Amino acid sequence: MASNGMRPPLPRPYARNGPQCRKYRRTRSAPLANYGALEPKCMASSDSSVQERSKSVMHLSFVKVAIFLTAYLGLGTLCFSLAGHQLKGEKTNVVLDAVYFCVVTMTTLGYGDIVPNSTLAKLLACAFVFTGMALVALILSKAADYLVERQELLLIKALHRHQKFGEVVNEVETKSVRYKCVTVFIILLVLMACGTIFLATVEKLDIVDAFYCVCCTITSLGYGDKSFSTEGGRVFAVFWILSSTTCLAQFFLYVAELNTQHRQKALVNLILTREITKVDLEAADLDDDGVVGASEFVIYKLKEMGKINQEDVRLVMKEFEALDVDRDGSLSISDVTLAESSTP
């Protein structure tokens, strides 16, 4: 609060006379789910409730993935089974070959061991490759992200057995991307080892060719000189190809995200360590009263860090002014009530 007794133009992030822990205010646009994260000491959730919420979200996501994937594979299997005579290549079972062809198509793998051989089959393949790519990019990647988060939490709990669940969650949130990157890399290594062993034992490839086929598969390279040709191999391939290709895509995504995070942290550190000048204070003084309050200073620093921009500030201030009915520069219950009552 300024020395002249006037209230600052922006509400403070916490009340001066209240509980010992800071009491953050929520805005209409702020997600309620993040409100607890702002006050971990004041609004600590029980371990079981956190786990239950995580399980419910993951369950809902996997249900959606299962529905879309089942619909895609079911429709593809039906179409390519009926058009099985219009596909040429190494065949084992009509239904299994159709499922296998769908998976190879949706992951853009294209071994070439089974290819469309008619106008209808080629048009179907064109339709299914686009829908399959969308399915992998929009749905399977989300499911993989939830799965990685689940395994990530188990990994952190194993590394920090002496800590409580809440402390483990805070550890995961602090270094989330790094742990995800490590977790998905471990999963990827396991999948590569499983694929290599399977190809060497079931498909009877030597160890080098088996590893070569694994690398060509997970990178969607698919030269086609080595592939799954047996009935048992294609059953394995239906599940393994989806898992391994999606896992590799997630790994590269986390690596890119980790690199971006490091650059962002370097920028934040540079901004927080440099000296404040008179020009900075003038730029931070939003209401031109010659005094920079805590809210103004925070907003200025966030703008420098690239967290928000001037348009964001303008929109938030516009909402604030709409709620500040009595125009005293602060919000109260009466302001919000009057604003809601005046809304048609």
N, C-alpha and C positions, 0 to 999 in steps of 0.2 A: 504494500500500500504506500502511495506516495506520501511525502512529508507534509503536503498541504492538506491532507485529510481527504482528498478526492479518491474515489475508487478507481482502480485500473480498468481500462476498457475491456480487458479479457478476463474471464473467471479464472481464479487460481486452481491448480490441479488438485488441491487438497484443502480441507478446512483447517483454520488455525486453532480453533478451540474444539477439540474432539478427542477421540481415542488416541492412544499413543502411536498406533500405526497410522500411516497416511491413508486417507479416505478419498480415493479417486472418484471423480464424477464420470458418469457415462453419458454419451450423447446418443441421439436417436439413431445415428448411422453406425455407431460402434457395435460390433458383434458381442452379444451377451456372453458367448462362450469364452471370450478372452478376458472378461472382467475379473475372473478369479485369478488369472495369471498376473494381474497387476498388484494383487494383494495376497501373496502366498502365505504370509504369516497371519493374516486376519481371516482368510476364508479358505483354510486348508481342507481339502476333500479327503475322505477316507480312501485307503488303498483299494478296497473292494469296489467302491463306486467308480473310481477312475478306470479300473480294469473292465468293469461291466460296460461302461460307455464305449471304451475302445473296442470291445468285442462286438457290441451292437452295430457300430459303424462299419467294422470290417465284415460282419455277417451280411449287412445290407449291400455292401459293395460287391462281395463275392456272389450274392444272389443275382444281382444285375448282370455281372460278367457271365455267370452260368447261363442265364436266360438268353443273352445275346449270342454267346458262343454256341449254345445248343441250337438256336434258331438258324444260325449261319451254317454250321456243319450239317444240320438236319436237311435244310433245303439244298445245300450243295451236294450232299450224298444222294438225295433223291434225284436231282437233275443229272448228275454225272453217272449214276447207276443206270438210269434209263437211256442215257447216251453213251453207255459203256462201249458199245461196238464202234463208236466214233472217236474213241481214244486209242492211240497206238503206243506200243512200248512193252516193257516188262510187266506182265500182269500176274497177280496171285489169286485174289478174290474180288468179285465185282464190287461188293459193298466196301470192303477194306480199301481197295484201290481208289474208290471214289472219295472216301474220307482222307486218305493219304494225299490225293491230288489236291483236295481243298486246302489242307494245311500247307503243302508246298506252295500253293498259289497265293494264299493270304499272307505268307511271310516273304513273298517275292523271292523265294529260294530258286525255283526253276531248275531242278536237276536235269530235266530233259529225258528221264527214264520213262515218263508217261507224258504224252503231249496230245493236244486236240488235233483231230485229223479230218474235220469237216467244218463247214461254215457255221452251223449251229453250235458245235462244241467250242469253236474259237470265239464266238460272240458271248457264250456263257462264261468262258474263261476271262474275257475282258471285263464282264460285269462283276464277277466274283473277285478279281484281283483288286479292284477299286474299293469294293465294300470290305474286303478282307484287310486291306491296308488301313482303312478307317477304324476297323474293329481293333486292330493291333495298337494303333496310335492313341485312340481315345479311351479304350476300355481296358484292354489287357495291361497296358502300361500302368493304369491306376490300380488295378488289382495287384500288380507286381510291387507297386509302391507301398501298398498296405501290408503285403507279405513281408517286404524288407523291413518295414517299421516294426512289425511283430518280432522278427528275428533279431533286429537291432536291439530291442528292449531286453530280450533274453540274453543277448551277448553282454550288454552292459551290466545286467544283474549278476551274471556269472563273474564278471571282472570286479564287481564291487559288492560282494556278498554281505559284507559287514554293514552296508548302508541300508537305510530304510527305502521303501518303494518311492516315497515322495522325493528323496534326494536323488534316486536313480533317474526319475523323470526329469528333474532339473538338469542333471548331467546330460541326458539325451537331448534336451532342448538347447543347451548351450553349444554342444558339438554335434548337432543332429546330422548335418550333411556329411561330416567326416565319418561318423559311425555308419551311416548308410552306405557310403562308398566302400568301406572296409567289408561290411556285411555282404553286399551284393557281389563283391569280388570273391569272397570265400564261397558263396553259393555258385558263382560262375565256374570256379575251379572244380568244385564237386561235380557239377553237371558235365564239364569237359572230361573229367576222369571217368565218370559213368559211361558217357558216350564212347570214349576210346576203348574201354574194357568190353562194352557190349559189341561194338563193331569187330573187335579182334576175336571174340569168342563165338558170337552167333553168325555174323556175316563172313567170318573166316578171312579177314584182312590182316596183313601183318601190322605190327604196332605203328610203324611210320605212316602207312596208308590210312590206318584207323584215325590217327591224330590229324592227318591231313584232311580227311573227310569231315572230322569234327570242326576244324577251323573254317573250312569252306562252308559248312552248314550254319554255324552260329553267326558268321559275318554276312550271311545271305549271298555268298559268292556263287556257290552252286555250279562248278564247272560241269558236273555231270559224269565225269569219268569214274567217280566213286559215289555210291548211294546205297540206300536200303532196298534190297532186292528180294529178301525172303518175307514170308507172311508174318513171322514173329518180329522181324526187323521193322516192318511197317507199323505194326501195332505199337512198338516202342517209339518209333519216330513220331507218331501222331502226338504223343505227350511231350517227348523230349525236345522236338524242334520248337514247339510253342514256348516251352519254358526257357530254353537256352537262348533263342534269338531275342526274346523279350528281356531276358536278364542282361544280355550284353548291351542292349539299347539303354536300359536303366543305368548301367554302369557308366556309360559315356555321358549320360545326362547328369549324373551326380558329380562326375569329374568336372564338367563344364560349370556346374553350379558351385562347386567348391572353389574353382578358380575365380569365379565372379565374386564369391564371398570374401576371398582373400584380398582382391582388389578393392572391394568396398570397405573392408576393415582398414586397409592402408590409407584410404581417403579419409575415413573418420578419424583415424589417429593423427593424420596431418592437420586436419581442421581443429581438433581439440588441443593440439600442442602448440599451434602457432599463436603469437601474441595478438591481443585485441587492440585495434587502433581506433582513433577517433572516427575514421570513416566507417568502421564496423558498427560503432555505437549509433551513428547517425542513420545507418541503413536499418538497424534493428528497431529503432524508435518508430513504431507503426503509427502512433497517434500524434507524433511531433510535439510532445510536451516536455522534451528535454530530459526525460528520465526513462530508462529501459527497465521494465519490470521483468520478473522471472518468466512469465508467459511469452513476452516479446522476445526475450533472449533465446528461449527454447525454440521458438518458431524460426528465428533467424538462423540458428545453428542447423536445424533440420533442413532448411532450404539450402544451406551450403553443402550439406551432405548428400543432397539429391533425394532425400526421403519424401519431401513435398515440394510443390512449386507455388508460385504466386496465385495461380488459378485455384489451387486447392484451398489456400488461405481465404481467397475471395468468396468461394462457395460456402466455407464454414462460417465466415463472418456474416454472410447473407442470412444463413439459417439462424445464427445467434441474434441478429437484429430483428428477425421475424418473431422470435420467441420473447425478446426483451420488450414487452408491451409498454411498461412504464418508462422506458428509455433512461434507466438509471445506471446502465453499464454493467449490470449483474443480473443473474437469473435466480428466480425464487419459485416456490411452488405456485404462488398466485400468478406469476407470469406464464408458466406453462399451462395452468388451468384456463386462463383467459385466452391464450393463444389457441388452445384446443377448442374452446367454445366458439371462437370466432371463425374457425375453419368450417367451410360449408360441407 
